[in-house]
Amino acid sequence: MFKHILVPVDGSDASLLAVAKAAGLAKAFGSAVTALYVLDPYPFTGVGAEFAYGQAQYLNAAKAEASAALDAARKTMADAGVAVTTVVGENQAVYEGIVQALGDSDIDLIVMGSHGRRGLEKLMLGSVTQKVLSMVHVPVMVVRN
């Protein structure tokens, strides 16, 4: 039914639940799986030596966080006996990075976690999942934390 599943990860409990759900689906349908971590390569604005130093520190920390999140996804998939391809994407907006990952690929399902924020917290922080749902033309399975 599903040939290729995309699982965006961020290292949170919600994304790990989505990875586990994607592993089960992949095993049942024989699907290929791609785990995606989207990092913002330019979160700072500014000029001067202090900016450059802060940027380098940020990128090192962000790459380490991406590696840890993708390692956790790899482990969950391996434990389920499912092969996974891991990708680090770059975009200033995570939802745009997820949409961009679809590109010309054969991905036909996105499985992603949701933190389940409500009210003012959702209004202030936004919802990556909600934005993805409104922009893609493939099915999206939302796994609630």
PyMOL commands that set and color helices and strands:
alter all, ss='L'
color gray80, all
select helices_A, chain A and resi 13-29+49-80+94-102+119-125+128-135
alter helices_A, ss='H'
color red, helices_A
select strands_A, chain A and resi 4-8+32-39+85-90+109-114+140-144
alter strands_A, ss='S'
color yellow, strands_A
deselect
rebuild
show_as cartoon
